[in-house]
Amino acid sequence: MRAFVRQLVPAFLAVIVLTVLTGVVYPLLVTGVSQVAFRSKADGSIVKVGGVAVGSKLIGQQFAAPQYFHPRPSAAGAGYDGSSSSGSNLGPTNPTLLDAVAERVAAYRTENGVPEGQLVPVDAVTSSASGLDPDISVANARLQAARVATARGVTVKAVLAAIDRHVDGRSLGVLGDPGVNVLELNLALDQGA
């Protein structure tokens, strides 16, 4: 029995110490470092207008009105549901995906006046891996510019200039392609920028 107690006490102490280190100390340390080094991102990159939160720079949301740039389609839950973030997991030859993309291409062409011969950007008709991508490609934004300009009663040139001012470069200067944050661009246009 003594041998059992001698083994049980150190094991119990190891569990307590490791629980405190990994369950309390480490999370507090990581939270503290992120609050100091990356405060905006650590707090969710919340975008506020007049002191009121209107969205996050990091999470896509639905904009359907014609005066707004539209985001990528969402596969998250019923659409743009942050609690159901995921891709569709449909492969490139899946008939369900092919039919959905064909429908989206037709709707995109109609909505934005894109002629039959012109290619539609892939990000305009497919969802991202998270289903909540906040950015669209520059090509996608440019193809939506005429619709947005008409709905807002401004020139296409003014909308294209707004797009150019809101292009985010590649991550770390080399990863991915330049994109446009839909929320930030729409808010800038709402504010006349």
C-alpha positions in Angstrom: 0.0 0.0 0.0 2.9 2.4 0.8 4.3 1.9 -2.7 1.0 2.7 -4.2 0.8 6.0 -2.2 4.4 6.9 -3.0 3.5 6.6 -6.7 0.1 8.2 -6.5 1.3 11.4 -4.7 3.9 12.4 -7.4 1.5 11.5 -10.2 -1.3 13.7 -8.6 1.2 16.6 -8.1 2.3 16.3 -11.7 -1.3 16.5 -12.9 -1.9 19.6 -10.8 1.3 21.3 -11.9 0.8 20.6 -15.6 -2.8 21.6 -15.4 -1.9 25.0 -13.9 1.0 25.5 -16.4 -1.0 24.5 -19.6 -4.4 25.5 -18.5 -3.7 28.8 -16.8 -0.2 30.1 -17.2 0.3 29.4 -20.9 -3.1 30.8 -22.0 -2.5 34.0 -19.9 1.0 34.4 -21.4 -0.3 33.9 -25.0 -3.2 36.3 -24.4 -0.9 38.9 -22.8 1.6 38.7 -25.7 -1.1 39.0 -28.3 -2.7 42.0 -26.6 0.6 43.8 -26.6 1.9 42.7 -30.1 -1.3 42.3 -32.1 -4.0 44.1 -30.1 -6.4 44.8 -33.1 -6.3 41.2 -34.4 -6.4 39.7 -30.9 -9.6 41.6 -30.3 -11.2 40.4 -33.6 -10.3 43.3 -35.8 -13.7 44.8 -35.1 -14.7 47.7 -37.5 -16.7 50.5 -35.9 -18.7 53.3 -37.4 -19.6 56.1 -35.0 -18.6 53.9 -32.1 -20.9 51.1 -33.1 -19.5 47.7 -34.2 -20.6 46.9 -37.8 -18.4 43.8 -38.5 -15.0 42.3 -38.4 -12.3 42.9 -41.0 -11.5 39.2 -40.7 -14.9 37.6 -41.2 -17.0 38.0 -44.4 -20.6 39.0 -44.2 -23.5 39.2 -46.6 -24.1 42.3 -48.7 -26.9 41.8 -51.2 -28.0 45.4 -52.1 -26.9 46.6 -55.5 -25.0 49.6 -54.1 -22.7 47.3 -52.3 -19.8 45.1 -53.4 -20.8 41.5 -52.9 -18.5 39.0 -51.2 -17.7 35.5 -52.2 -20.4 32.9 -51.8 -20.5 31.3 -48.4 -20.6 27.6 -47.5 -20.9 28.4 -43.8 -24.2 27.1 -42.4 -27.1 28.9 -44.0 -24.6 31.5 -45.3 -22.1 33.7 -43.5 -22.8 31.8 -40.2 -19.7 32.3 -38.1 -20.6 29.3 -35.8 -20.7 27.0 -38.9 -17.5 28.1 -40.6 -16.5 25.5 -43.2 -16.1 24.9 -46.9 -18.6 22.8 -48.9 -16.1 19.9 -49.1 -17.4 19.2 -52.6 -14.8 18.0 -55.1 -14.2 19.7 -58.5 -16.1 17.1 -60.4 -19.1 16.9 -58.0 -22.3 17.6 -59.9 -23.8 19.6 -57.0 -20.8 21.9 -57.1 -20.7 22.2 -60.9 -24.5 23.0 -61.0 -24.1 25.6 -58.2 -21.1 27.3 -59.9 -23.0 27.3 -63.3 -26.0 29.0 -61.5 -23.7 31.5 -59.8 -21.9 32.3 -63.0 -25.2 33.1 -64.8 -26.4 35.2 -61.9 -23.1 37.1 -61.7 -23.2 37.8 -65.4 -26.7 39.1 -65.2 -26.2 41.2 -62.1 -23.0 42.8 -63.2 -23.5 43.0 -67.0 -20.6 40.6 -67.8 -20.9 39.4 -71.4 -20.8 35.7 -72.3 -17.3 35.7 -73.7 -15.7 37.3 -70.6 -14.4 35.1 -67.8 -15.9 35.4 -64.3 -13.4 35.4 -61.5 -13.3 32.1 -59.6 -13.8 33.8 -56.2 -17.1 35.3 -57.5 -18.7 31.9 -57.8 -16.9 29.6 -55.3 -16.8 29.7 -51.5 -13.5 29.8 -49.6 -12.3 27.0 -47.3 -13.8 28.8 -44.3 -16.9 30.0 -46.0 -16.3 33.4 -44.4 -13.6 35.0 -46.6 -13.8 38.8 -46.1 -11.8 39.6 -49.3 -12.5 39.4 -53.0 -10.1 39.6 -55.8 -9.3 42.8 -57.5 -10.7 41.4 -60.8 -14.0 40.6 -59.0 -14.2 44.1 -57.5 -13.6 45.7 -60.9 -16.3 43.7 -62.5 -18.8 44.8 -59.9 -17.8 48.5 -60.1 -20.3 49.5 -62.9 -23.2 48.0 -60.9 -22.2 49.7 -57.7 -21.6 53.1 -59.5 -25.0 53.0 -61.1 -26.8 52.1 -57.9 -24.9 54.9 -56.0 -25.3 57.5 -58.8 -21.5 58.1 -59.0 -19.0 57.5 -61.8 -17.4 54.2 -62.5 -14.1 56.0 -62.4 -14.8 57.1 -58.7 -15.7 53.5 -57.7 -12.6 52.1 -59.5 -10.4 54.7 -57.6 -12.0 53.6 -54.3 -11.2 50.0 -55.2 -7.6 50.9 -55.9 -7.3 52.7 -52.5 -8.5 49.5 -50.7 -6.3 46.9 -52.4 -4.5 44.8 -49.8 -1.2 43.5 -51.0 0.1 39.9 -50.7 0.5 38.5 -47.2 4.1 38.9 -46.1 4.7 40.4 -49.5 4.7 37.0 -51.3 1.8 34.9 -50.3 -1.5 34.8 -52.1 -2.9 37.5 -54.4 -3.8 41.1 -53.7 -7.4 41.4 -52.6 -10.1 43.9 -51.5 -11.8 43.8 -48.1 -15.5 44.0 -48.9 -16.6 45.5 -45.6 -14.0 48.2 -45.6 -14.6 49.1 -49.3 -18.4 49.3 -48.8 -18.0 51.4 -45.6 -15.6 53.8 -47.5 -18.2 54.2 -50.3 -20.9 54.8 -47.7 -18.7 57.6 -46.3 -18.1 59.1 -49.7 -14.5 58.0 -50.0 
